[in-house]
Amino acid sequence: MSTAHHRKKQPLFVRQQLLEVAARLASEKGMTAVTLDAVSGASGVSKGGLLHHFPSKNMLLEALFDSLLERLDAAIEEAMRADPLPHGRFTRGYLHACLALRDQPEGTKDWAQVTMVLLTEPQLRQRWHEWVRERSEEYVGTDSSVDAAIVRLAADGIWLADLLGSHDMDESARQRLIDRLIELTQL
């Protein structure tokens, strides 16, 4: 029996590779460039292999979005574990996760950029809405103040400004802004 062409299967690695390639294509060329053929070709995974993991483009996009949400949740949870003050902890974690996106290595910046592209898809916008609603319900006892909402909306704005490079702000002014937002979470 021949052992040629037998290689160890690594489904989690292949799946992650496909998601990384889809994120890069979306970031570099826009969502229209994310086709099953393009992802298959750029990843070196056969189309059959791709379809095994993601039977449709919509399933690929949903998995891509889920991966982004998992990364965001992990960053928030890490910041929350390091924060001893319960009141406003989720909001501070969200702020820190959004701020950290600016300093990500080049390979992970694709993920921040693709978030914008994914949010143009109606079903993914709905999933984002659900994520926000679920977190609002989960942290209603500690993060439901108007000030906390202001900080989370400001974090979204900072993230967008960082992504687009649209606001020139020196580091001192940025730090004063961040400090003031953190103060708002403690009121």
Buried (B, 14 or more C-beta within 10 A) or exposed (E): EEEEEEEEEEEEEBBEBBBBBBBBBBBEEEBEBBBBEBBBBBBEBEEEBBBEBBEEBEEBBBBBBBBBBEBBBEBBEBBBEEBEEEBBBBBBBBBBBBBBBBEEEEEEBBBBBBBBBBBEBEEBEEBBEEBEEEBBEEBEEBBEBEBBBBBBEBBBEBBBBBBEEEEEEEEEEBEEEBEEBBEBBEE
